[in-house]
Amino acid sequence: MATLTDPAFQLLLARLFSDAERTQREFHEERRALLAEGFQQGSPPYAAAARKAHLAITPETGELLYLLARLREARTIVEFGTSFGVSTLHLAAALRDNGGGRLIATETEPTKAEAARRTLAEAGVDDLVEILLGDARETLRAKRPRPVDLLFLDGPGHLYVDVLKLLEPDLSPTAVIVADNAEARGYRTYLETHDHYVSVSFGTRVEVTLLSD
Ligand SMILES: C[S@@+](CC[C@H](N)C(=O)[O-])C[C@H]1O[C@@H](n2cnc3c(N)ncnc32)[C@H](O)[C@@H]1O
């Protein structure tokens, strides 16, 4: 049986998606109140509220990540923005079902990284994942897995181009790049103006990109 469709794995995902929905709702309410009080994005109370929110992918995006990683027979995956590990679980499940591999995940928030590690252990896929704690632009510079078969971008969108540029020399010729919240300023423009990329948008949020020949 595939890891993704294993009933215990599905139960764990259902729990995480339900937690994600709740924390997303709470974060939106808290954010509205904080902004009304004059606290800016990045202020300590705003950051404290964001720390509790999963800000996770949708179940459909999780399935898409799993399928793409399987189709590309990915063995080396990099994730920018792990949070509580919802996307990480889908990618790790694909690695397991591809026969093994390595997922380098990145997260700045220690409490989120710790929670993700616990969840990955609970799912039995922690042997496939290393979570680098800190700014991905630094941690990925120090630890560069190659060749990268799949790159998942799901951190702050204004950093997508920086992270992609950093990893471009390490991308496998058959690599697939997936970005959530791809409407982030500058990202789609960067892809459009570099003709070695072939890119397709799924709705407003998700962008799937391949390297052209
Ligand atoms: C949208 S959430 C990721 C959601 C996750 N992929 C999931 O599906 O559950 C973005 C995460 O990126 C983290 N982050 C912010 N800046 C970062 C950076 N410079 N490097 C790595 N992670 C970062 C945030 O703490 C946040 O947890």
The ligand as an SDF file (V2000), in Angstrom:
LIG
                    3D

 27 29  0  0  0  0  0  0  0  0999 V2000
    3.1900   29.1180    4.4340 C   0  0  0  0  0  0  0  0  0  0  0  0
    4.1230   28.5040    5.7920 S   0  0  0  0  0  0  0  0  0  0  0  0
    4.6260   26.8970    5.2410 C   0  0  0  0  0  0  0  0  0  0  0  0
    3.5070   25.8750    5.2670 C   0  0  0  0  0  0  0  0  0  0  0  0
    3.9710   24.4560    5.0220 C   0  0  0  0  0  0  0  0  0  0  0  0
    4.6640   24.3050    3.7620 N   0  0  0  0  0  0  0  0  0  0  0  0
    2.7830   23.5210    5.0780 C   0  0  0  0  0  0  0  0  0  0  0  0
    2.2190   23.1760    4.0270 O   0  0  0  0  0  0  0  0  0  0  0  0
    2.3820   23.1580    6.1890 O   0  0  0  0  0  0  0  0  0  0  0  0
    5.6110   29.4130    5.6150 C   0  0  0  0  0  0  0  0  0  0  0  0
    6.6640   29.0850    6.6610 C   0  0  0  0  0  0  0  0  0  0  0  0
    7.9010   29.6710    6.2370 O   0  0  0  0  0  0  0  0  0  0  0  0
    8.6410   30.0050    7.4080 C   0  0  0  0  0  0  0  0  0  0  0  0
    9.6730   30.9620    7.0280 N   0  0  0  0  0  0  0  0  0  0  0  0
    9.5990   32.3180    7.0040 C   0  0  0  0  0  0  0  0  0  0  0  0
   10.7510   32.8530    6.5650 N   0  0  0  0  0  0  0  0  0  0  0  0
   11.5840   31.8150    6.2950 C   0  0  0  0  0  0  0  0  0  0  0  0
   12.9290   31.7270    5.8240 C   0  0  0  0  0  0  0  0  0  0  0  0
   13.6070   32.8170    5.5040 N   0  0  0  0  0  0  0  0  0  0  0  0
   13.4860   30.5060    5.7000 N   0  0  0  0  0  0  0  0  0  0  0  0
   12.7840   29.3770    6.0090 C   0  0  0  0  0  0  0  0  0  0  0  0
   11.5030   29.4120    6.4590 N   0  0  0  0  0  0  0  0  0  0  0  0
   10.8990   30.5990    6.5960 C   0  0  0  0  0  0  0  0  0  0  0  0
    7.5720   30.5670    8.3450 C   0  0  0  0  0  0  0  0  0  0  0  0
    7.9730   30.5130    9.6910 O   0  0  0  0  0  0  0  0  0  0  0  0
    6.3690   29.6730    8.0380 C   0  0  0  0  0  0  0  0  0  0  0  0
    6.2630   28.6220    8.9800 O   0  0  0  0  0  0  0  0  0  0  0  0
  1  2  1  0
  2  3  1  0
  2 10  1  0
  3  4  1  0
  4  5  1  0
  5  6  1  0
  5  7  1  0
  7  8  2  0
  7  9  1  0
 10 11  1  0
 11 12  1  0
 11 26  1  0
 12 13  1  0
 13 14  1  0
 13 24  1  0
 14 15  1  0
 14 23  1  0
 15 16  2  0
 16 17  1  0
 17 18  1  0
 17 23  2  0
 18 19  1  0
 18 20  2  0
 20 21  1  0
 21 22  2  0
 22 23  1  0
 24 25  1  0
 24 26  1  0
 26 27  1  0
M  CHG  2   2   1   9  -1
M  END
$$$$
